């Protein structure tokens, strides 16, 4: 049954399918290399971020003043006792705006990894109205306005190059570290940012009930990869622009779409009080500062090879299977038989293709790397097919089929949103083609059925003429 020339094509097809599944396992192992490379790239971002300040997020001015409240409660023995509550009373601006202008520069670490660093100029304006304050303080609380401070939140103060504030149009004053306000927590959850650190300016001489304050802040910070602004006022206008064209926006609010300049980006957000969903004043213990109230612009790498190679690997089983099926069809139409070991060699060539693609894309860009890796692989397996079947026409047919398949791989990696649809259609078409070309195969004896081109006609009963070998 397994002698050359008498092997069942049905069993051979099952064997080819099993080999395709087995040979896809080494291809999926390339995922481990991509994971390792991606982690290394992220480590480089962290290393550069330690110098440039990391992914920066900014929260505009707010007022914080300490308060003390005392209340009488029943103690464990039933006797009344006095509890003292200390905390921070927070007041947000009635209106505010934040503008970020990002100048991007790409820095390279080693010969492979690139990091998008930037120098961002961030300007805030805010109008405070303290009429009726402290309106949200605990009952019996006394707010010490003489110790009030203006706070501005940043992710990493190490990136600071300039941090100044003007109050009521006065002279610019430098912000100072606000480590004493550490208990006032702020997390930008909607954009994946961690806690903010505070920069402060003493405001005890201007902050008092009934006062109106106008505040403007000018910040210059360095950072990497992304910049985030929070909706810090009851009514907030935010905008981000820069000189990098490849940007992904995220955050809690829809943006106002506008035309971006050539080679750059520009986006605006208008956040009304009702959308902000946060009171204009309150105590720090119960006021979630800036939680889910931020917008962000992430600087993307359009030449990132890892995403494209990873996308192609998701279809590795299908493409190795299609290559094997193409060889199987050529085998059924030829007098030559392909040994399973030869299918294994073809599968290994496919695996090496992914390694070539990954290693070349890191250095010369994905498009050129794909052209080189796919061209070399197609030439190799096509010439191999021509030699195995001892037919130049079979080699040319293999060249056409494999070129189309690798063109499909490239198409799937570029389509993204339509990759699954295109892959499904391609897989269906390939199976239909195999069914068409093998429709005359006699699966039990490994030959062509009656009526097929080149197949012997069935003998009449009693005719002793030998049957042509399959």
DRENDO-715054 format. One record per residue (C-alpha): x negated, y, z negated; residue number from 0; residue in one letter. Coordinates in steps of 0.1 Angstrom, whole numbers, plus 5000, padded with zeros to 4 digits. Layout:
<recs>
+------+------+------+-----+------+
:   xx :   yy :   zz : pos : code :
+------+------+------+-----+------+
:    X :    Y :    Z : NUM :    A :
...
+------+------+------+-----+------+
</recs>
This chain:
<recs>
+------+------+------+-----+------+
:   xx :   yy :   zz : pos : code :
+------+------+------+-----+------+
: 5000 : 5000 : 5000 :   0 :    X :
: 4971 : 5024 : 4993 :   1 :    X :
: 4949 : 5013 : 5022 :   2 :    X :
: 4939 : 5040 : 5046 :   3 :    X :
: 4964 : 5044 : 5073 :   4 :    X :
: 4992 : 5026 : 5055 :   5 :    X :
: 4997 : 5049 : 5025 :   6 :    X :
: 5033 : 5061 : 5022 :   7 :    X :
: 5037 : 5098 : 5030 :   8 :    X :
: 5063 : 5099 : 5003 :   9 :    X :
: 5038 : 5088 : 4976 :  10 :    X :
: 5012 : 5111 : 4991 :  11 :    X :
: 5035 : 5141 : 4988 :  12 :    X :
: 5042 : 5133 : 4952 :  13 :    X :
: 5004 : 5130 : 4946 :  14 :    X :
: 4998 : 5164 : 4963 :  15 :    X :
: 5024 : 5180 : 4941 :  16 :    X :
: 5009 : 5166 : 4910 :  17 :    X :
: 4974 : 5177 : 4921 :  18 :    X :
: 4988 : 5212 : 4927 :  19 :    X :
: 5001 : 5214 : 4892 :  20 :    X :
: 4968 : 5201 : 4877 :  21 :    X :
: 4947 : 5225 : 4898 :  22 :    X :
: 4968 : 5255 : 4886 :  23 :    X :
: 4956 : 5249 : 4850 :  24 :    X :
: 4921 : 5261 : 4857 :  25 :    X :
: 4936 : 5292 : 4874 :  26 :    X :
: 4956 : 5300 : 4843 :  27 :    X :
: 4924 : 5298 : 4823 :  28 :    X :
: 4914 : 5330 : 4841 :  29 :    X :
: 4941 : 5346 : 4819 :  30 :    X :
: 4916 : 5341 : 4790 :  31 :    X :
: 4890 : 5361 : 4809 :  32 :    X :
: 4915 : 5389 : 4816 :  33 :    X :
: 4925 : 5389 : 4779 :  34 :    X :
: 4889 : 5392 : 4769 :  35 :    X :
: 4881 : 5419 : 4794 :  36 :    X :
: 4913 : 5438 : 4783 :  37 :    X :
: 4903 : 5436 : 4747 :  38 :    X :
: 4869 : 5448 : 4755 :  39 :    X :
: 4883 : 5478 : 4774 :  40 :    X :
: 4905 : 5487 : 4744 :  41 :    X :
: 4874 : 5485 : 4721 :  42 :    X :
: 4856 : 5509 : 4744 :  43 :    X :
: 4886 : 5533 : 4742 :  44 :    X :
: 4885 : 5530 : 4704 :  45 :    X :
: 4847 : 5536 : 4704 :  46 :    X :
: 4850 : 5567 : 4726 :  47 :    X :
: 4881 : 5578 : 4706 :  48 :    X :
: 4860 : 5578 : 4674 :  49 :    X :
: 4839 : 5605 : 4690 :  50 :    X :
: 4867 : 5624 : 4708 :  51 :    X :
: 4895 : 5621 : 4683 :  52 :    X :
: 4916 : 5592 : 4696 :  53 :    X :
: 4951 : 5594 : 4710 :  54 :    X :
: 4962 : 5628 : 4697 :  55 :    X :
: 4997 : 5637 : 4685 :  56 :    X :
: 5008 : 5671 : 4672 :  57 :    X :
: 5037 : 5683 : 4651 :  58 :    X :
: 5044 : 5720 : 4650 :  59 :    X :
: 5046 : 5744 : 4620 :  60 :    X :
: 5068 : 5737 : 4590 :  61 :    X :
: 5070 : 5752 : 4555 :  62 :    X :
: 5063 : 5731 : 4524 :  63 :    X :
: 5067 : 5743 : 4488 :  64 :    X :
: 5064 : 5724 : 4455 :  65 :    X :
: 5095 : 5720 : 4433 :  66 :    X :
: 5103 : 5707 : 4399 :  67 :    X :
: 5137 : 5694 : 4388 :  68 :    X :
: 5147 : 5682 : 4354 :  69 :    X :
: 5178 : 5662 : 4346 :  70 :    X :
: 5192 : 5645 : 4316 :  71 :    X :
: 5198 : 5607 : 4318 :  72 :    X :
: 5208 : 5580 : 4294 :  73 :    X :
: 5177 : 5561 : 4281 :  74 :    X :
: 5174 : 5523 : 4274 :  75 :    X :
: 5186 : 5529 : 4238 :  76 :    X :
: 5216 : 5549 : 4250 :  77 :    X :
: 5201 : 5582 : 4239 :  78 :    X :
: 5198 : 5611 : 4263 :  79 :    X :
: 5164 : 5617 : 4278 :  80 :    X :
: 5150 : 5642 : 4302 :  81 :    X :
: 5135 : 5631 : 4336 :  82 :    X :
: 5111 : 5654 : 4355 :  83 :    X :
: 5111 : 5651 : 4393 :  84 :    X :
: 5082 : 5667 : 4412 :  85 :    X :
: 5081 : 5669 : 4450 :  86 :    X :
: 5079 : 5690 : 4481 :  87 :    X :
: 5107 : 5711 : 4496 :  88 :    X :
: 5104 : 5713 : 4534 :  89 :    X :
: 5118 : 5739 : 4557 :  90 :    X :
: 5117 : 5735 : 4595 :  91 :    X :
: 5118 : 5764 : 4620 :  92 :    X :
: 5152 : 5775 : 4633 :  93 :    X :
: 5136 : 5776 : 4668 :  94 :    X :
: 5103 : 5765 : 4681 :  95 :    X :
: 5083 : 5757 : 4712 :  96 :    X :
: 5052 : 5736 : 4720 :  97 :    X :
: 5031 : 5737 : 4751 :  98 :    X :
: 5002 : 5713 : 4759 :  99 :    X :
: 4977 : 5719 : 4787 : 100 :    X :
: 4955 : 5688 : 4792 : 101 :    X :
: 4921 : 5689 : 4811 : 102 :    X :
: 4911 : 5653 : 4818 : 103 :    X :
: 4876 : 5639 : 4823 : 104 :    X :
: 4868 : 5603 : 4829 : 105 :    X :
: 4839 : 5589 : 4809 : 106 :    X :
: 4822 : 5556 : 4816 : 107 :    X :
: 4808 : 5532 : 4790 : 108 :    X :
: 4783 : 5508 : 4805 : 109 :    X :
: 4788 : 5498 : 4841 : 110 :    X :
: 4824 : 5486 : 4839 : 111 :    X :
: 4847 : 5504 : 4815 : 112 :    X :
: 4861 : 5539 : 4820 : 113 :    X :
: 4880 : 5560 : 4795 : 114 :    X :
: 4902 : 5590 : 4802 : 115 :    X :
: 4892 : 5617 : 4777 : 116 :    X :
: 4907 : 5652 : 4776 : 117 :    X :
: 4905 : 5686 : 4761 : 118 :    X :
: 4940 : 5698 : 4752 : 119 :    X :
: 4950 : 5733 : 4744 : 120 :    X :
: 4982 : 5732 : 4724 : 121 :    X :
: 5002 : 5763 : 4715 : 122 :    X :
: 5031 : 5764 : 4691 : 123 :    X :
: 5056 : 5792 : 4683 : 124 :    X :
: 5081 : 5790 : 4655 : 125 :    X :
: 5108 : 5812 : 4639 : 126 :    X :
: 5117 : 5805 : 4603 : 127 :    X :
: 5149 : 5818 : 4586 : 128 :    X :
: 5148 : 5813 : 4548 : 129 :    X :
: 5182 : 5829 : 4543 : 130 :    X :
: 5201 : 5807 : 4517 : 131 :    X :
: 5171 : 5786 : 4509 : 132 :    X :
: 5166 : 5764 : 4490 : 133 :    X :
: 5198 : 5750 : 4503 : 134 :    X :
: 5190 : 5713 : 4501 : 135 :    X :
: 5169 : 5712 : 4469 : 136 :    X :
: 5180 : 5688 : 4441 : 137 :    X :
: 5203 : 5702 : 4415 : 138 :    X :
: 5185 : 5722 : 4389 : 139 :    X :
: 5153 : 5723 : 4410 : 140 :    X :
: 5129 : 5753 : 4409 : 141 :    X :
: 5109 : 5759 : 4440 : 142 :    X :
: 5076 : 5775 : 4436 : 143 :    X :
: 5074 : 5797 : 4467 : 144 :    X :
: 5041 : 5812 : 4456 : 145 :    X :
: 5024 : 5779 : 4464 : 146 :    X :
: 5041 : 5775 : 4498 : 147 :    X :
: 5021 : 5765 : 4528 : 148 :    X :
: 5024 : 5763 : 4566 : 149 :    X :
: 5017 : 5727 : 4578 : 150 :    X :
: 5007 : 5715 : 4612 : 151 :    X :
: 5004 : 5678 : 4618 : 152 :    X :
: 4977 : 5661 : 4639 : 153 :    X :
: 4967 : 5625 : 4644 : 154 :    X :
: 4929 : 5629 : 4641 : 155 :    X :
: 4914 : 5662 : 4629 : 156 :    X :
: 4879 : 5650 : 4641 : 157 :    X :
: 4889 : 5662 : 4676 : 158 :    X :
: 4895 : 5698 : 4664 : 159 :    X :
: 4876 : 5725 : 4683 : 160 :    X :
: 4900 : 5754 : 4674 : 161 :    X :
: 4929 : 5756 : 4649 : 162 :    X :
: 4943 : 5791 : 4642 : 163 :    X :
: 4976 : 5805 : 4631 : 164 :    X :
: 4992 : 5840 : 4633 : 165 :    X :
: 5020 : 5850 : 4609 : 166 :    X :
: 5043 : 5878 : 4618 : 167 :    X :
: 5019 : 5890 : 4645 : 168 :    X :
: 4990 : 5894 : 4622 : 169 :    X :
: 4953 : 5885 : 4626 : 170 :    X :
: 4945 : 5849 : 4635 : 171 :    X :
: 4937 : 5827 : 4604 : 172 :    X :
: 4919 : 5794 : 4604 : 173 :    X :
: 4938 : 5763 : 4593 : 174 :    X :
: 4923 : 5742 : 4566 : 175 :    X :
: 4924 : 5705 : 4558 : 176 :    X :
: 4957 : 5697 : 4540 : 177 :    X :
: 4946 : 5666 : 4520 : 178 :    X :
: 4967 : 5678 : 4490 : 179 :    X :
: 4999 : 5672 : 4512 : 180 :    X :
: 4990 : 5636 : 4519 : 181 :    X :
: 5022 : 5624 : 4502 : 182 :    X :
: 5043 : 5641 : 4529 : 183 :    X :
: 5043 : 5613 : 4553 : 184 :    X :
: 5050 : 5615 : 4590 : 185 :    X :
: 5051 : 5587 : 4616 : 186 :    X :
: 5057 : 5591 : 4653 : 187 :    X :
: 5074 : 5557 : 4658 : 188 :    X :
: 5089 : 5564 : 4692 : 189 :    X :
: 5055 : 5567 : 4709 : 190 :    X :
: 5036 : 5542 : 4688 : 191 :    X :
: 5016 : 5568 : 4669 : 192 :    X :
: 5006 : 5562 : 4633 : 193 :    X :
: 5007 : 5587 : 4604 : 194 :    X :
: 4999 : 5624 : 4608 : 195 :    X :
: 4973 : 5643 : 4589 : 196 :    X :
: 4981 : 5679 : 4579 : 197 :    X :
: 4963 : 5712 : 4585 : 198 :    X :
: 4975 : 5740 : 4562 : 199 :    X :
: 4976 : 5777 : 4558 : 200 :    X :
: 4986 : 5792 : 4525 : 201 :    X :
: 5019 : 5811 : 4529 : 202 :    X :
: 5027 : 5821 : 4493 : 203 :    X :
: 5025 : 5858 : 4501 : 204 :    X :
: 5051 : 5857 : 4529 : 205 :    X :
: 5074 : 5827 : 4521 : 206 :    X :
: 5103 : 5836 : 4499 : 207 :    X :
: 5142 : 5831 : 4500 : 208 :    X :
: 5158 : 5854 : 4526 : 209 :    X :
: 5125 : 5860 : 4545 : 210 :    X :
: 5122 : 5857 : 4583 : 211 :    X :
: 5088 : 5845 : 4596 : 212 :    X :
: 5074 : 5843 : 4631 : 213 :    X :
: 5045 : 5819 : 4634 : 214 :    X :
: 5022 : 5811 : 4664 : 215 :    X :
: 4995 : 5785 : 4664 : 216 :    X :
: 4966 : 5779 : 4689 : 217 :    X :
: 4949 : 5745 : 4688 : 218 :    X :
: 4922 : 5731 : 4709 : 219 :    X :
: 4916 : 5693 : 4704 : 220 :    X :
: 4898 : 5666 : 4722 : 221 :    X :
: 4913 : 5631 : 4726 : 222 :    X :
: 4917 : 5600 : 4748 : 223 :    X :
: 4944 : 5583 : 4768 : 224 :    X :
: 4976 : 5600 : 4756 : 225 :    X :
: 4989 : 5633 : 4741 : 226 :    X :
: 5021 : 5636 : 4720 : 227 :    X :
: 5043 : 5665 : 4708 : 228 :    X :
: 5070 : 5662 : 4682 : 229 :    X :
: 5103 : 5681 : 4681 : 230 :    X :
: 5095 : 5701 : 4650 : 231 :    X :
: 5122 : 5727 : 4650 : 232 :    X :
: 5160 : 5726 : 4649 : 233 :    X :
: 5160 : 5739 : 4685 : 234 :    X :
: 5128 : 5728 : 4703 : 235 :    X :
: 5113 : 5734 : 4737 : 236 :    X :
: 5083 : 5712 : 4747 : 237 :    X :
: 5061 : 5710 : 4777 : 238 :    X :
: 5031 : 5691 : 4788 : 239 :    X :
: 5009 : 5696 : 4819 : 240 :    X :
: 4975 : 5686 : 4831 : 241 :    X :
: 4952 : 5678 : 4860 : 242 :    X :
: 4957 : 5640 : 4861 : 243 :    X :
: 4983 : 5627 : 4886 : 244 :    X :
: 4988 : 5592 : 4871 : 245 :    X :
: 5010 : 5597 : 4840 : 246 :    X :
: 5036 : 5577 : 4822 : 247 :    X :
: 5061 : 5596 : 4800 : 248 :    X :
: 5077 : 5581 : 4769 : 249 :    X :
: 5095 : 5593 : 4738 : 250 :    X :
: 5129 : 5599 : 4722 : 251 :    X :
: 5143 : 5625 : 4746 : 252 :    X :
: 5150 : 5627 : 4783 : 253 :    X :
: 5128 : 5652 : 4802 : 254 :    X :
: 5137 : 5679 : 4826 : 255 :    X :
: 5123 : 5667 : 4859 : 256 :    X :
: 5103 : 5693 : 4877 : 257 :    X :
: 5078 : 5693 : 4906 : 258 :    X :
: 5044 : 5684 : 4895 : 259 :    X :
: 5014 : 5702 : 4910 : 260 :    X :
: 4992 : 5684 : 4935 : 261 :    X :
: 4967 : 5663 : 4916 : 262 :    X :
: 4983 : 5669 : 4882 : 263 :    X :
: 5014 : 5665 : 4861 : 264 :    X :
: 5040 : 5688 : 4845 : 265 :    X :
: 5071 : 5679 : 4824 : 266 :    X :
: 5094 : 5698 : 4801 : 267 :    X :
: 5118 : 5688 : 4773 : 268 :    X :
: 5147 : 5707 : 4757 : 269 :    X :
: 5158 : 5692 : 4724 : 270 :    X :
: 5189 : 5707 : 4707 : 271 :    X :
: 5196 : 5705 : 4670 : 272 :    X :
: 5223 : 5678 : 4674 : 273 :    X :
: 5199 : 5656 : 4695 : 274 :    X :
: 5171 : 5660 : 4669 : 275 :    X :
: 5193 : 5644 : 4643 : 276 :    X :
: 5174 : 5659 : 4613 : 277 :    X :
: 5184 : 5685 : 4588 : 278 :    X :
: 5168 : 5719 : 4589 : 279 :    X :
: 5155 : 5715 : 4553 : 280 :    X :
: 5152 : 5689 : 4526 : 281 :    X :
: 5129 : 5672 : 4502 : 282 :    X :
: 5100 : 5652 : 4515 : 283 :    X :
: 5111 : 5620 : 4497 : 284 :    X :
: 5143 : 5618 : 4518 : 285 :    X :
: 5134 : 5637 : 4550 : 286 :    X :
: 5118 : 5614 : 4577 : 287 :    X :
: 5095 : 5640 : 4593 : 288 :    X :
: 5091 : 5635 : 4631 : 289 :    X :
: 5103 : 5599 : 4630 : 290 :    X :
: 5114 : 5590 : 4665 : 291 :    X :
: 5113 : 5627 : 4674 : 292 :    X :
: 5084 : 5629 : 4698 : 293 :    X :
: 5075 : 5629 : 4735 : 294 :    X :
: 5043 : 5616 : 4750 : 295 :    X :
: 5023 : 5616 : 4783 : 296 :    X :
: 4999 : 5586 : 4788 : 297 :    X :
: 4971 : 5590 : 4812 : 298 :    X :
: 4971 : 5558 : 4834 : 299 :    X :
: 4942 : 5542 : 4853 : 300 :    X :
: 4955 : 5536 : 4889 : 301 :    X :
: 4925 : 5513 : 4896 : 302 :    X :
: 4930 : 5491 : 4866 : 303 :    X :
: 4921 : 5456 : 4880 : 304 :    X :
: 4934 : 5436 : 4851 : 305 :    X :
: 4971 : 5442 : 4856 : 306 :    X :
: 4970 : 5434 : 4893 : 307 :    X :
: 4950 : 5402 : 4888 : 308 :    X :
: 4972 : 5391 : 4860 : 309 :    X :
: 5003 : 5396 : 4882 : 310 :    X :
: 4987 : 5374 : 4909 : 311 :    X :
: 4979 : 5347 : 4884 : 312 :    X :
: 5016 : 5344 : 4875 : 313 :    X :
: 5022 : 5330 : 4909 : 314 :    X :
: 4991 : 5307 : 4909 : 315 :    X :
: 5011 : 5275 : 4908 : 316 :    X :
: 5033 : 5286 : 4937 : 317 :    X :
: 5003 : 5296 : 4959 : 318 :    X :
: 4982 : 5266 : 4952 : 319 :    X :
: 5012 : 5245 : 4959 : 320 :    X :
: 5018 : 5263 : 4992 : 321 :    X :
: 4982 : 5258 : 5002 : 322 :    X :
: 4984 : 5221 : 4994 : 323 :    X :
: 5017 : 5218 : 5013 : 324 :    X :
: 5002 : 5235 : 5043 : 325 :    X :
: 4974 : 5209 : 5043 : 326 :    X :
: 4999 : 5182 : 5038 : 327 :    X :
: 5019 : 5194 : 5069 : 328 :    X :
: 4987 : 5195 : 5090 : 329 :    X :
: 4979 : 5160 : 5077 : 330 :    X :
: 5013 : 5146 : 5087 : 331 :    X :
: 5008 : 5160 : 5122 : 332 :    X :
: 4974 : 5146 : 5126 : 333 :    X :
: 4958 : 5112 : 5129 : 334 :    X :
: 4933 : 5121 : 5102 : 335 :    X :
: 4941 : 5116 : 5065 : 336 :    X :
: 4930 : 5139 : 5037 : 337 :    X :
: 4916 : 5123 : 5006 : 338 :    X :
: 4929 : 5135 : 4971 : 339 :    X :
: 4893 : 5146 : 4964 : 340 :    X :
: 4895 : 5170 : 4993 : 341 :    X :
: 4927 : 5185 : 4979 : 342 :    X :
: 4908 : 5190 : 4947 : 343 :    X :
: 4881 : 5209 : 4965 : 344 :    X :
: 4907 : 5231 : 4981 : 345 :    X :
: 4922 : 5238 : 4947 : 346 :    X :
: 4888 : 5247 : 4933 : 347 :    X :
: 4884 : 5272 : 4961 : 348 :    X :
: 4917 : 5288 : 4950 : 349 :    X :
: 4905 : 5290 : 4914 : 350 :    X :
: 4872 : 5306 : 4924 : 351 :    X :
: 4892 : 5331 : 4945 : 352 :    X :
: 4907 : 5345 : 4913 : 353 :    X :
: 4873 : 5347 : 4896 : 354 :    X :
: 4858 : 5365 : 4926 : 355 :    X :
: 4888 : 5389 : 4926 : 356 :    X :
: 4884 : 5397 : 4890 : 357 :    X :
: 4846 : 5402 : 4890 : 358 :    X :
: 4846 : 5423 : 4922 : 359 :    X :
: 4876 : 5444 : 4912 : 360 :    X :
: 4859 : 5456 : 4881 : 361 :    X :
: 4831 : 5471 : 4902 : 362 :    X :
: 4844 : 5481 : 4936 : 363 :    X :
: 4882 : 5485 : 4930 : 364 :    X :
: 4910 : 5461 : 4935 : 365 :    X :
: 4919 : 5467 : 4972 : 366 :    X :
: 4884 : 5461 : 4986 : 367 :    X :
: 4878 : 5433 : 4961 : 368 :    X :
: 4909 : 5415 : 4973 : 369 :    X :
: 4899 : 5419 : 5010 : 370 :    X :
: 4865 : 5404 : 5003 : 371 :    X :
: 4876 : 5376 : 4980 : 372 :    X :
: 4907 : 5366 : 5001 : 373 :    X :
: 4887 : 5369 : 5034 : 374 :    X :
: 4859 : 5346 : 5021 : 375 :    X :
: 4884 : 5321 : 5007 : 376 :    X :
: 4906 : 5320 : 5038 : 377 :    X :
: 4875 : 5316 : 5060 : 378 :    X :
: 4862 : 5288 : 5038 : 379 :    X :
: 4893 : 5266 : 5036 : 380 :    X :
: 4903 : 5273 : 5072 : 381 :    X :
: 4869 : 5261 : 5085 : 382 :    X :
: 4871 : 5232 : 5061 : 383 :    X :
: 4905 : 5223 : 5076 : 384 :    X :
: 4891 : 5224 : 5111 : 385 :    X :
: 4863 : 5201 : 5102 : 386 :    X :
: 4885 : 5177 : 5082 : 387 :    X :
: 4910 : 5173 : 5110 : 388 :    X :
: 4883 : 5175 : 5137 : 389 :    X :
: 4904 : 5199 : 5156 : 390 :    X :
: 4898 : 5236 : 5164 : 391 :    X :
: 4935 : 5242 : 5169 : 392 :    X :
: 4942 : 5228 : 5134 : 393 :    X :
: 4916 : 5251 : 5120 : 394 :    X :
: 4932 : 5281 : 5137 : 395 :    X :
: 4966 : 5270 : 5125 : 396 :    X :
: 4952 : 5268 : 5090 : 397 :    X :
: 4936 : 5303 : 5094 : 398 :    X :
: 4970 : 5318 : 5104 : 399 :    X :
: 4989 : 5300 : 5076 : 400 :    X :
: 4964 : 5309 : 5049 : 401 :    X :
: 4960 : 5345 : 5060 : 402 :    X :
: 4998 : 5349 : 5058 : 403 :    X :
: 4998 : 5333 : 5023 : 404 :    X :
: 4971 : 5356 : 5010 : 405 :    X :
: 4988 : 5386 : 5026 : 406 :    X :
: 5019 : 5375 : 5006 : 407 :    X :
: 4998 : 5374 : 4974 : 408 :    X :
: 4987 : 5410 : 4980 : 409 :    X :
: 5023 : 5421 : 4988 : 410 :    X :
: 5036 : 5406 : 4955 : 411 :    X :
: 5009 : 5424 : 4935 : 412 :    X :
: 5018 : 5458 : 4951 : 413 :    X :
: 5056 : 5454 : 4951 : 414 :    X :
: 5059 : 5451 : 4913 : 415 :    X :
: 5096 : 5457 : 4909 : 416 :    X :
: 5104 : 5435 : 4939 : 417 :    X :
: 5077 : 5408 : 4933 : 418 :    X :
: 5101 : 5382 : 4920 : 419 :    X :
: 5125 : 5387 : 4949 : 420 :    X :
: 5097 : 5386 : 4975 : 421 :    X :
: 5081 : 5355 : 4958 : 422 :    X :
: 5114 : 5337 : 4957 : 423 :    X :
: 5121 : 5343 : 4993 : 424 :    X :
: 5086 : 5333 : 5003 : 425 :    X :
: 5088 : 5301 : 4983 : 426 :    X :
: 5122 : 5292 : 4999 : 427 :    X :
: 5108 : 5300 : 5034 : 428 :    X :
: 5078 : 5278 : 5027 : 429 :    X :
: 5098 : 5248 : 5016 : 430 :    X :
: 5121 : 5252 : 5046 : 431 :    X :
: 5091 : 5252 : 5069 : 432 :    X :
: 5077 : 5220 : 5053 : 433 :    X :
: 5111 : 5204 : 5056 : 434 :    X :
: 5113 : 5214 : 5093 : 435 :    X :
: 5078 : 5201 : 5102 : 436 :    X :
: 5082 : 5169 : 5083 : 437 :    X :
: 5118 : 5161 : 5094 : 438 :    X :
: 5107 : 5133 : 5117 : 439 :    X :
: 5083 : 5117 : 5091 : 440 :    X :
: 5089 : 5080 : 5082 : 441 :    X :
: 5082 : 5085 : 5045 : 442 :    X :
: 5079 : 5048 : 5037 : 443 :    X :
: 5053 : 5037 : 5062 : 444 :    X :
: 5034 : 5070 : 5067 : 445 :    X :
: 5043 : 5074 : 5104 : 446 :    X :
: 5064 : 5096 : 5126 : 447 :    X :
: 5100 : 5085 : 5131 : 448 :    X :
: 5116 : 5076 : 5164 : 449 :    X :
: 5121 : 5104 : 5188 : 450 :    X :
: 5094 : 5126 : 5174 : 451 :    X :
: 5068 : 5139 : 5198 : 452 :    X :
: 5040 : 5113 : 5202 : 453 :    X :
: 5059 : 5087 : 5183 : 454 :    X :
: 5064 : 5052 : 5197 : 455 :    X :
: 5099 : 5042 : 5208 : 456 :    X :
: 5115 : 5013 : 5189 : 457 :    X :
: 5110 : 4979 : 5205 : 458 :    X :
: 5139 : 4959 : 5218 : 459 :    X :
: 5149 : 4928 : 5198 : 460 :    X :
: 5126 : 4899 : 5205 : 461 :    X :
: 5099 : 4921 : 5221 : 462 :    X :
: 5066 : 4909 : 5207 : 463 :    X :
: 5046 : 4939 : 5218 : 464 :    X :
: 5025 : 4952 : 5189 : 465 :    X :
: 5036 : 4985 : 5173 : 466 :    X :
: 5013 : 5015 : 5178 : 467 :    X :
: 4993 : 5022 : 5146 : 468 :    X :
: 5006 : 5051 : 5125 : 469 :    X :
+------+------+------+-----+------+
</recs>
